[in-house]
Amino acid sequence: MYNEEIINKLILFIQSKDGIANKDMLTEQTKIIFNLTKDRSVYYCSDFAVRFCKATTKNFSNTVLSLSALQKYDDKPFIVCLEWQELDNRLRRLHTVFFLQQI
């Protein structure tokens, strides 16, 4: 089970930053607001884990992290935040079986 309230807050926060066109700024603001801990390229708290990626096109590569790196976050929703320059930010829920679902 997951904390629907905190996930919805994350979604609304990321949506409010559409067009920010700066992955590092988006990452830092999200880290502060949600009190996230950094572990390599993943940020996490007790309710979710998130990875921030920058894309120049709307094509999204399936290679985000290795399966072994994702397994340690299997007890919580793992979300990928895709930041497109001057466009909207997209969130995807990711699991170790590489099931991608838009949220």
C-alpha positions as CSV (number, residue, x, y, z in Angstrom):
1,M,0.0,0.0,0.0
2,Y,1.2,3.5,-0.6
3,N,0.5,6.9,1.0
4,E,-1.9,8.4,-1.6
5,E,-1.9,11.8,0.0
6,I,1.8,12.3,-0.2
7,I,2.0,10.9,-3.7
8,N,-0.8,13.3,-4.8
9,K,1.2,16.2,-3.2
10,L,4.2,15.1,-5.2
11,I,2.2,15.0,-8.4
12,L,0.8,18.4,-7.8
13,F,4.2,19.9,-6.9
14,I,5.9,18.5,-10.0
15,Q,3.0,19.7,-12.2
16,S,3.3,23.2,-10.6
17,K,6.9,23.2,-11.9
18,D,6.0,22.5,-15.6
19,G,8.3,24.4,-17.9
20,I,11.0,24.9,-15.3
21,A,13.5,23.6,-17.8
22,N,16.1,22.9,-15.1
23,K,16.4,19.4,-13.8
24,D,18.8,20.3,-11.0
25,M,16.5,23.1,-9.7
26,L,13.5,20.8,-9.9
27,T,15.4,18.1,-8.1
28,E,16.6,20.4,-5.3
29,Q,13.2,22.0,-4.8
30,T,11.5,18.6,-4.6
31,K,14.3,17.3,-2.2
32,I,13.7,20.2,0.2
33,I,9.8,20.1,0.1
34,F,9.6,16.4,0.7
35,N,12.7,16.0,2.9
36,L,14.3,13.4,0.5
37,T,17.5,11.6,1.1
38,K,19.9,11.1,-1.8
39,D,21.3,7.7,-2.7
40,R,23.4,7.9,-5.8
41,S,20.9,9.2,-8.4
42,V,17.7,8.3,-6.4
43,Y,16.0,10.5,-3.9
44,Y,13.7,8.8,-1.4
45,C,11.7,9.1,1.8
46,S,9.5,6.6,3.7
47,D,6.7,7.0,1.2
48,F,8.3,6.9,-2.2
49,A,11.6,7.0,-4.3
50,V,12.1,9.2,-7.2
51,R,14.7,9.6,-10.0
52,F,14.9,12.8,-12.0
53,C,15.8,12.6,-15.7
54,K,16.1,15.2,-18.4
55,A,14.9,14.5,-21.9
56,T,15.3,16.5,-25.1
57,T,12.5,14.7,-26.9
58,K,9.4,12.9,-25.7
59,N,11.0,9.5,-26.4
60,F,11.8,7.9,-23.1
61,S,14.5,5.3,-22.8
62,N,13.7,2.2,-20.7
63,T,17.2,2.3,-19.2
64,V,16.7,4.3,-16.0
65,L,18.6,2.2,-13.4
66,S,19.7,-1.4,-13.3
67,L,17.3,-3.9,-11.8
68,S,19.5,-4.5,-8.8
69,A,19.6,-0.8,-8.0
70,L,15.8,-0.6,-8.0
71,Q,15.2,-3.7,-5.8
72,K,16.1,-1.8,-2.6
73,Y,13.1,0.5,-3.3
74,D,10.6,-2.3,-4.0
75,D,8.7,-1.6,-0.8
76,K,7.5,1.8,-2.0
77,P,6.4,3.5,-5.2
78,F,9.4,4.3,-7.4
79,I,8.7,7.3,-9.6
80,V,10.6,8.7,-12.6
81,C,10.3,12.4,-13.2
82,L,11.0,13.3,-16.8
83,E,11.8,17.0,-17.4
84,W,11.4,18.3,-20.9
85,Q,12.8,21.7,-21.7
86,E,10.0,24.3,-21.8
87,L,7.3,21.5,-21.7
88,D,5.5,19.7,-19.0
89,N,7.1,17.4,-16.5
90,R,6.0,13.8,-16.7
91,L,5.9,11.2,-13.9
92,R,6.1,7.5,-14.4
93,R,5.7,4.8,-11.8
94,L,8.5,2.2,-12.2
95,H,9.0,-1.2,-10.7
96,T,11.8,-3.8,-11.0
97,V,9.9,-5.6,-13.7
98,F,10.1,-2.3,-15.7
99,F,6.4,-1.8,-15.7
100,L,5.9,1.8,-16.6
101,Q,2.7,3.5,-15.9
102,Q,1.8,7.1,-16.3
103,I,0.6,8.9,-13.2
